Amino acid sequence: MPVGDDVSYLRAGDHRLECAWYGEPAPEIPPGRPVLVFLHEGLGCIEMWRGVPDELSRLTGLPAFAYSRTGYGRSDGCPWPRPLDYHATEAFDVLPSVLDAAGIAQAVLIGHSDGGTIALQAAGRDPRIVGVVTMAAHVFNEDVTIQGIREARRAWESTDLRAKLQRYHGGNVDAAFHGWNDTWLTEAFRDWNVEADLAPVTCPVLVVQGADDQYGTEAQVQAIAVGVSGPARALILPDCGHGPHLEAPQVLFPEIAAFVANLSAES
């Protein structure tokens, strides 16, 4: 797991972002060999993936790469609250620059929550993306989402959540929390919906969600599976909440490995 002095950086536009290759240093990637690219959640960063990229790299035989978006981890800071279209900015502007800077010609995106939304939006525009795995992604706002985010706000104000997150985000901790939480709780964000960005997605998609996800219902999964134009498979994990990669890895990781193997077989 890349921590401390092991982290490296790249430039995407005007920002310096922390990044990491897993399993080996930045590899020489043969043409036609995809890279697993990890896109973190609204409170995440590369360290919060824990051992997931390493394990999935081992299971799939593919190199893995992750980066922290602006305002997260050790990446450059950013103002908050974020604009209402921050997912689109990350998908259409930042991620392509990251792939360019990292030298990634083919990518399988693995996105959690906000990262899953960004992955879907990006896949509709960037031909380098050959497959997408979403975990707890959102494509519209729901009452349960708002309730979950309000509960996170209460935890921020009344528990040691800030101190816990500061271990990962350092001086970015307030931007990381408020940039996500404040934006989702604005009245203008209540009608947020990116389902129109799904139809251009033609690559295969594995849509994963925990049955007990406190931030979204299975309506999100159905909307994604029906909305994309390419092949899609829904996977609902029982007894699992918002973090399938941490709560149900014994079930999820073989499913992701099989999904990636099928991509290789079909190419």
PENOR-V510236 format. One record per run of one state. SS is the DSSP state (a for helix, b for strand, c for the rest). FROM is the first residue (numbers start at 1). TO is the last residue. If there is no record, write none. Layout:
SS|FROM|TO + SS|FROM|TO
This chain:
c|1|3 + a|4|6 + c|7|7 + b|8|12 + c|13|14 + b|15|22 + c|23|34 + b|35|39 + c|40|45 + a|46|49 + c|50|51 + a|52|60 + c|61|63 + b|64|67 + c|68|85 + a|86|102 + c|103|106 + b|107|112 + c|113|113 + a|114|123 + c|124|128 + b|129|135 + c|136|139 + b|140|140 + c|141|142 + a|143|158 + c|159|160 + a|161|184 + c|185|186 + a|187|191 + c|192|192 + b|193|193 + c|194|194 + a|195|197 + c|198|203 + b|204|210 + c|211|217 + a|218|227 + c|228|231 + b|232|237 + c|238|243 + a|244|247 + c|248|248 + a|249|266 + c|267|267
